[in-house]
Amino acid sequence: MLKAANVQLSSPMKGVGSALVSAVVSGDVAAVKAAIDAGADAATRHGDVISAHVIARPHDDTETVLPSIPATKPSSK
């Protein structure tokens, strides 16, 4: 999924329960759509995909609800 398009994993993959897993990626809409499609296709080979959604223009408060990985600063060596 992350190799299929120029997207970033926004938060660690999270087990929701009952073998459900949630992953949040960010990037431009076309790249996210391509990554979601690739991830759903790969997951279908190993089990059932319950849902896959792309939110094109999320509300600003969406980031306060969804956990995110802090951006890493490049090392200055």
N, C-alpha and C positions, 0 to 999 in steps of 0.2 A: 504494500500500500504506500509506504513512504518512498520506495524506490520508483514507483510508477509515475509520480508527478512531483513538482517542486512544492511540497507542503511540509509543515512542521507538526510534530506531535505536541499538542498543547498541554496535555496532562498525561500522567502515567495511565496505562490501560488498567481499568478497574473492573474487578469481578463484582457483578451485581447480585449474583445468587442464582441458584438452579442452573449452573454452568453458563450463565449469560455474562458477556463481557462488553464493556463500553470503552470506546476509544474516541478521543476528540482531536481532530486535526484542523489546522488553520492555513490559509493561503488564499490566492485569488480563486474566484468561484469555479472557473474552468478546471484549474488544477485540483481543487478539492473534489469536484465531481469525478474526475478521472481516478483519483486515489480511492474514493469511496467505491466506485465501480470495480476497480481492481481488487480491493479488499473483500468486497462482497463475493466476487467470483472465486477468490481463493478460499474464503470461509465456507462456501457452498460445497467445495470438494471434501471438506472435513466434517460437515454437519449442516444444520439448518441456520439460515440467516433470518432472524425475526424482523429486523427493520434496518434501514440505512437511510439517513436523512442528511441533506445539505441545507443549511440555513444561509441563504444568500446575503441578507442584510440584517444580522441580529441586532437587537436593541443594545444600547450601550451597557445596560445593567446585566446583560447575559454573562459578561466576564466575572461579575461578582458572585454569581451562582456556580459557575463551572470552575473547578480547580485548574490552575495553570502551573507549568514548570517555569520557574524564574529564568530569564534570559541569562546565558552565561557570557561573561566578559572574556574577550580574548586575552590570553596571558601576555604580559609585556616583558618579554625576556630579551 
